[in-house]
Amino acid sequence: MKKTVKSLAFILLTSFLLMTSITFFSLNGAKIPAFISAINNYGQFGSLKTQSDSAVAVNGTVKKVIACGQPFGIKMLTEGIMVVRLSDVNGKTDSCPAKNAGIHVGDIIISVGGEKITSNEDLSKAISSSNGETVEVVLKRNFDDKNSSGEEISIKMTPEYCESEKSYKTGMWVRDSSAGIGTITFYDPSTGAFGGLGHPICDTDTGELMPLSSGEICGVSITGYKKGLNGAPGELKGRFLSGNEIGTVTQNTNSGVFGSLDESPSENEEIEIADYDEIKTGKAEILTTINGSEPSKYSINIEQVNKDDPDSKNLVIRVTDRDLLEETGGILQGMSGSPIIQNGKLIGAVTHVFVNNSSMGYGILAQTMISQSQTNSDSNNCLKLAA
């Protein structure tokens, strides 16, 4: 009986000390040890709540990746086709059938007359075969007052005969693919996953997100650049290396593009992903390529850290490297995704250049990109290379 009482007392004391420890850490804002955190965050539905810094640890191990900085080319096919412009048809009414039916710029056409639409050619065939009869158009709209993002809408449209082209037309100008150049931020040798750009790919005409159907990554050689000036951002110029497909794109998101590579693009050693609290204002460096295919290190300064910025403009950076400033004027379009390293750890990636000051720009946190790369979400898909 005495042993039972002692055992019970020991259990109660241990439980009390554990709960006291949890309360102490919580009230004082300190980082809770991993084993206590897991217990404290066990939810009422039997699952662990996700912590804001969980992206840097897997099974209690600090997450490591290879910081890259190599340029890469993106060839992307959209899911459906995007309406980028509407114009009148030279016919009996000289009006725009698509606009009359309620189609908007930025809409994604999924099917016409029951036929799936995946290319410009598909749309032309569907409209031609209608012979001017009213057809059903199924589309997705990013957002309006009545429809939530991504909801499918069905409308009726009547093509009009175009006298000048001797065929039926709708007045829609559409796009079914995009291509561009960016920079690889990281490569995870344990999974083959990569992340790049740090921002989404958007249509150059509409600025709308481009939904991803399929995409491939290929090697790029930087052949030159247009130097950035205040009020006129510069840009990298390069050529796709023919027959050099090195991977695939599976996600196009607000945090960048993600997918898998056939092999590591870099011989660099793995480095840790910095925790939020480790990122400070002050000296840092970027890895980026302004000639050929191999990156170099350039010094920068972290001017501001905005960890909770809703647009993922978490870092304000300023180029301090004299050579880079003299050569390029600072940050160029095409440098998007260039890794930012501070104290030997990956803290983020370059995303945008300031239009009125090419020596400065924004960056996204590496943790945000890592978190996104570990999901299979293809929502918020967007190809305008901002930097």
N, C-alpha and C positions, 0 to 999 in steps of 0.2 A: 504493500500500500504506500509506504514511504517513497519507494522508487518511482511509483506511478505519479505521485504528487510532485516529486522533484523533476521528473521528465516533463510533466505538464507545465510546471513553472518555467523550465528552461525554454520550452517552445514559445510560451507567451512572451518571455523577455526578449527572445530573439526577434519575434515578430514586431514587438514594440520598437526595438532598436532599428530594424529595417525600415519601418514606416517613418520613424523619426528622421532617419538619414534622407529618405526621399523628400520629406517635407522641408528639411534644411536646405538641400540642394535646390529645390524648386523656389523657395522663398528668397534665396540669396542670388538667384540668377546664374548659378554655377552650372557647368556642364555635368550632367548626371552620368556616372559611370555606366558602361554598356550593359552590365548585368542588371543594374537597378533600373535603368531606363526601360529595358524590355519588360520587366515586371510591372512597372508603373503605367506603361502605355498599353497594357492588355485591355482591349475594349470590351464592352458589354456583350458584343456579338461574337466574342471568341477570336478576334483577329487583332494583330498588332497595328496600331496607328502609324502612319508614315511620318517620320520626322523630316524637318527641312534639310538636314545635313546627311540624310541616309544615303545619298548618292555616292558619297566618297568611301563608303564601307560596304563590303560584301562578306557576310558571315564573320563579322568582327575584324576583317582584314582591311587595311588601308588600300583604297583603290589606286592602281597605277595604270598609266597609259603612256604611249609614245607621243610626245609633242612633235608635230611634223613641220608644216610651213611650205610644203611643196604645192605648186599650182596644179589644178586639175580641170578637166573639161567636163561639162554636163550636157548630155543629150537626153531630153525629156519629152515623153509623149503624155498628153493630158487624158484624163478620164472624161470622155465626151469631147466636145469642141466648144471653145469659148467665143461668145459674140463680142467683137472688139469695136464694131462700128455699125451704124444703121444709115442707109441712104435710100432715096427714092428710086423707083424702077421706072424706066422710060417705057410706059405703057399707056393704057386707056385713061387711067386716073392720075398718072405721074405721082404716085404716093408710095409709101413703104409698107408692104404687106405684113412684115414682121412687127413693125411698130404698131400698126393698126390692130394686130392680134394681141398686143400687150407684152411683147418680148422687149427686154431691156439690155443695154450694154452691160456685159459682165455675166450674163446668164450662161449656164453650161447646158448645151443641147445634148440630151441623152438618146432620144429616138424621134423619128419622124415617120408617121404612117405605119407604126409598128416595127419599123426597121431600126436596129441599133446603129447609132452614129459614132464612129471612132475617128473619122478623118474628114477632111474637106471633100474628098472624092465621094465618100458615103452620102454626104448631104446633097451634093449635086445630083447624084443618081436618084435619090429619094424624091427630090423636087421635080426632076424631069419626068419621072414615072407617074407623078400625080396628074399630069395632063391638065393642070389648072383646077383640079378638084380640091375641096377643103380637106386638109389632113390634120391629124392629131399630133401635137408636138409635146413631148415630155421633156422637162428641163429642171435644172436645179438653180436656185437663186441664193446668193450669199446671204442677203438680208433685205427685208423691207418691212413696212408697218404691219403687214398681215401674215408674213411667212417667216418662220425661224430659219436660221442658217442651215443650208443643206437639204431643206425639205423639197421633195419632188412636186412639181406643178404640171398639170395637164391643161393645154389650151388648144384652140382651133385656129388654123391659119390657112388662108387661101392665096396660093402663089399667083403672080400676075405675069402675063406674057410680055416679054421685053422685045420691043420692035427692033432695036438696034442689034441685039445678040441672037434674035430668033430662037428664044428658049424661055422657059418659065423661071422666074426669079422671085426671091423673097426680100431682097434689100439688106440681107445680113452679110457682113464681113466677119470671117471667123478665123480662129487660130487653133491648130491641133498639136503643135509642138514648139519647143523652145531649146535654145542652146546658149551656153555662156561659160565664162571662166571664173573660178574662185580659188580658194586656198584651203587645203586640208588642215584641220585643227589638230585632230588626234587620231590615233589608231590603237585599238585594243587587241594585243596579240593573243589574248586568251580566247577571244570570240571571233576575231576577224572584222569586228565592227569599226566603222569610222564615222567621224562627224566633221562637217565643214560649213563654211559661210557664216554661221552664227545668226543669220536672218533668213526670212523666207524668199522663195522665188515667186515673183509676181509678174503679171502680164505688163509689157512695156507701154501698151496703149491705155489700158484701163486702170492699172494699178491694183487689180483684183487678184486674189489668190488663185494660183493655177493648180487644179486638182491633179494629182499624179496617177497615171495609169501604169507607166513603166519608165525606167530610165537607166542609163549606163554611164559609167565613169571612164574617162580615157586620159591618157597622159597628155601633158601640154608642155611646150617649150616657150618661154617668154622671149619674144624677139625685140621688144622695145617698150617704150612707154611715152605717154604724153605728160609732161611735167605739170603738176598742180600749181595753180595760182589762186590768190584770194579772189573768190567770186567765180572761179572756174576750176572745179576739181579735175585732176588728171586721171589717167587710166592706164592700166597695163595692156599691152598688145601681145598676142601669142598665137600659136598655131597648134591645132590638134595633131597629135602624132598618129598617123594613119595606121590602122590595124593594131592599135595599142589599147584595147579595152582592158581595164584593170579592175573593174568591179561593177556593182549595181547600186542604184538608189532605191530605197524602199520607203523613205519618208521625206516629205517636204513640209516643214513646219515653221512656226514663228521663231523657233530656236535654231533653225538651220536645216541642212539636208543631211540625211543619215542613210547608211546602208552597209554593205560589206565590200571588202577589197580582197583580191586574190592573194596578196602578200603585203608585208609592210612596205610603205613607200620610203621609209627612213631607216637609217642605221643607228639612230639615236637610242640611248638607253631609256628604259621606262622611268618616269618620274611620278611623284604623288600629285593627286588633285588637292589643291589647297582647301582647307576648311574656311567657311565664311569669316570666322573671327581672325584668320591669319592674313587676310587681305588688307593692306594698309596703303595710304597715300605715300608717295615717294618713288624711289628708283625701281625700274623694272626693265624688261627687254622683250622684243618681239622677234619671232622667227618668220621671215618672209622672203620671197623670191622676186628679184627685179631683173634677172638675166638668166637665161637657160632654165634649168629644172631643179637646181639645188638652192636651198635657202641660206641666208646669212642672219646673224644676230645684230640687232640694232637697239640702241638704248632709247628708252622712253621714260616718262614720269607719269605716275598715276596722280591725277589732279583731284579727283573725287571718287568716292565709292558710294553708290546708291543701290544697296542690295535688294530693295523692295520695289524698284521701278517697274511699273506695270508693262512697259514696252521693252523690257530687258535691256534698256540702256543703263547698265549697272555701273559701268566704269567710264569716266572721262579721262582720256589719255592725251599726252602731248609728246610729240617726237622731239628728242633732244640730241639725237645722233647727227653730228655735223655732216658726215658723208651722205646719209640718207636725205637730209634736208637739201644739200647742195645738188644731189642727183635728181630727186623726184619732187622736192618741195614738201615732202612729208608722206601723208597717206594717200594712196591711189585707189580708184575703183578697180576691183580685182584682188585687192589685198584682204577682202572680207574672209574671215576665218583664220587669219594669221595668229598663231598661239601667242598669248601673253604670259610671260614667266616672271615670277618674283620669288626671290630667296630659294631658287632651285625647285619651285613647285609651279604647276600649271594653274593659273588663276582665271583665265578667260581667253577671249578671242576678239580681234578687231572686227567691227561690224559696219561702221559708218565714218565718213569724213565730214568735217564741218565745211560747208560751202564757202564761208567767208574767211576760213583760216585752215588751209590744208595741212598745217602741222598738228592739228588737233582732230579728235574724233571720239566715237563711242566704242565701248566693248561690252560683251555679254559675259556673264560668269560661266566658268567651265562646268561647275556643278549643274547648272541648268541644262547645258548641252548633254552632259553625261546622263542625267535623269531621262531626257527625252530619247536618247539613243537606246535606252534599256526598255522602251515601250514599243508596242506595235501600232500605236495610234497613227492614223493618217489624216486626222482632222486638222483644220487650220492649214491645209496645204496651200503654199503660195509659190517670174524669173527676172526680177530686176536686181542686178548686183549693185547694192548700195555703196559698197566700198571695195 
